[in-house]
Amino acid sequence: MTRIRPVRGDITEQTVDAVVNAANSSLLGGGGVDGAIHRRGGPEILAECRALRASRYGRGLPTGRAVATTAGRLPARWVIHTVGPVFTPDEDRSELLASCHRESLRVADELGARTVAFPAVSTGVYGWPLEDAARIAVGTVRAARTAVEEVRFVLFDERAYQAFAGQLR
């Protein structure tokens, strides 16, 4: 059984086997969590992302998929990059958001990771409503068949922390 807990803090400071990055499809860094992970993790992460773009993901990592790189200077072993969907009220993309979490856990299992830290995928500039994202994320992780022993949802602000904590009660 996977233990799931919310943590208020900075995902780049989590000592875990794998940190999940809310990446953009280019894998080449960006803003928010993605930028913070690339900045703190250092150039090793970007170098591996460039290699992935040159080999398997020339058009970018598809939405809902996940891939791993080194964690560079982060206090983790790996970064699992996943591309969340952009929210739109005109189309239900909930399955793509759920897929981000399932695929990240699948990659974690392939790596042998036992502890994984997730951010609130798609809730920043991608505009997913926080409470709905928390419901999907927590529900997906709870239902996943995984060898991961602990999942932390690492939330930067109190509002996000409360949304995820509410789903875990």
N, C-alpha and C positions, 0 to 999 in steps of 0.2 A: 504494500500500500504506500503510495506516494504521500509524503507530508507536504502540505501546501500552506504557505504563510505569507502575509503581506509584511513588507519592510519599508519604512520611511527612510529614504536616503538616496545616495548616489550610486548608480549601478556600476560605475567604474571603480568603486572601492570594495566591491563584494569579493570575498575570498571563496570562490566556488570553482568547480571543474569547468563549467561553461557559462558564459554570459551571452544572452541573446541580444543581437543588435537589430533594432528597427531600421533596417537599411533601405536605401532606394535601389531601384533595379540596376543602376550603374555599378554598384558595389564600391564606388570610388570616394565615399565619404559624403557628408552633407551637413545638415543642421541638427539640432536637438540631440537625441541619444546617439545617433549615428556619428555626428561630429565629435561629441564628447568621447566616444569609444576610440575613434581614430586618433584624436589628439593625445589622449592619455596612453593609449596602447602603443603609439609610435609607428614608424615607417614600415615595420615588418608586416603589419596588418594590411596596409595599402599595397605592399609588394605582392603579397599572396592574392589579394583581390584582383590586382592587375593580371596576374598569371591566370586566374580563373576566367577573367574576361577574354584573355588571349586564347584560351583552350576550349573550355566547355560552354561559356556563357557570353559569346560574342555580341549577342543582342541584349544582354543583361539577364539578371536572375528574374524569372517569372514571378508574378504576384502569387503568394501562398506557398512558395517553395522555400527551402532552406539549404544552406551550405556552410561548411566550417572552414575557419582559418586559425592560425596561431592567435594567441591573445597578446603577443608582444610584451609590453611592460605592464599589462594589467595583472592583478593578483588572481588570475584565472589561467587555465591551461589553453582554453579555446574560446573563440568567438563564433557563435552560430548566427549567421546573417540571414534574416528573413525579410521579405518584402510584403508589407501589409497593404491592404486595399485602401484606396481613397474612398471616403464615405460619400454617398450620394443618396438623397431621399427617393430618387427615381428608380433605383435598382437595388435589390437585396444582395449584398455582397458578404453576408454573414458567413457563408461557407468558406470564402477565401480567408477571412480573419481566423476562423477555426483552423483552417489548414496551416496557417502560420505556426500555430501552437503544436499541432500534431506533427508536422514536418520537423520542427525544431526538436521535439522529443525523440523522433525517429533518428535524427542525426546524432543527438546526444547518446542514444543507445548504441549506435554504430561506433562512436568514439569510446564508449565505456564510461561516460560521465555519470556520476551519481548525484551531483548537486548542480542545479541550473538556476540562473537568475534571469527573469524576464522583465522587460519594461512593459508599459501599457502600450502595446503595439497599435499603431494607427490613430492614436488619440491626440497627437500633436497637430502638425500642419496638415495631416491627412483628414482631420476633422471628424473622426468617429466619436459619437457621444460617449462620454466616459462610463456612465452606468451600464450602457449596452455592451461596450467593449469588455468591461469587467465580467459581466454575465457570461459572455461568449468565452472569454479566456479561461475563467475558473471552471466553467462547465466542461470545456474541452479537455483541460488538464485532468480534471477528476475522472473523466470517462476514458482517458488514454490508457492503453496497455503499454507500460514502460517499466524499465528496470531503474529509472531515476528514483532515488530515495527522497530527495527534497527539492521542491520547486519554491523559489522565492519570487514573489512579484515585488519588484523594487520600484517604489513610487517616489517621485521627486517632491511632490507637494501634498499637503494635507487632504485636499479634495480628492485626489486620485487615491490616496491611501484609504480614505473612508469608503470610497466606491468599491474597492477590492475587498477591504475588511468586511463590508456589508455582505458581499457574496459568499464569504467564507464562514459566516455565522451559521 
